[in-house]
Amino acid sequence: MNQTTIEEGKKFFEQTAKAYIKASDFAVAENLQMKKDHSLRVAANCVYLGNALQLDEQELNTVELLGLLHDVGRFIQFEKYQHFDDSRSEDHAALSLQLIAEQDFFKNMDDSEKSLLVDVIGGHNKFVFAPANAKAKKFGQILRDADKMDNWELAVSLLKRDGTFSLPSINYNLPKFPGPNETVLKTVLAGKSVLKKDLQSLADFKLFLMSMVYDLNFKASFAWVTEKQLIKKIYDSLTKGDKVIDAYRKIRLHIENRLSGE
């Protein structure tokens, strides 16, 4: 993507965020500000991973813009539905693409650039990511890792001493009790990412967050989350039982194996 496209895309993001946050009441604005800040950090994470993968300057600019725009549909979603649960509203990636498709900077892209953006942003939140080509796969993996990196950091920053989150929308307003259900525990112990549809409680949500490590793609991503001890901090906020302890051990082993190159 050329520099004009990058700059126009960034301007679109800032104008959209400003318009939705300004027009919303305080409770809505608080959540939308959180999503704006999230997108800015994901964009920075994309650049971090891009540098680790030795992308060139144009590629770095492209992944930064993808990170910035990936959740722009969240502004529409939360203002309309008052939550971020796609299963009870609309696919936020599709909403993002609808907004982006209306913009001149997108219309002026060549077909390959449009296809890349649609593949990467449209697939960033899907359980199975199946891009059209190798470039879309690489950029999509960068965005998906960068997104998870900030989801973990954001969750940890919102954790309270009682184990709940200061902004309940982050955990889909799930109840604090009961503890983790068997389906979630079995999924983690099987080395798989937990499905949103299986979440019934706050504990399930935390294990869901922790299980995202099974879908990380790059060694730099594993090093980043380990250095910040984010998975451990989420685990520390859980009530411990044998299966929860075993689940954490399974996740830790996976991280250690990926860091050692196994």
Summary of the structure (lengths in Angstrom):
residues: 262
radius of gyration: 18.3
end to end distance: 35.3
largest distance: 56.1
contacts: 843
relative contact order: 0.10
helix: 72%
strand: 1%
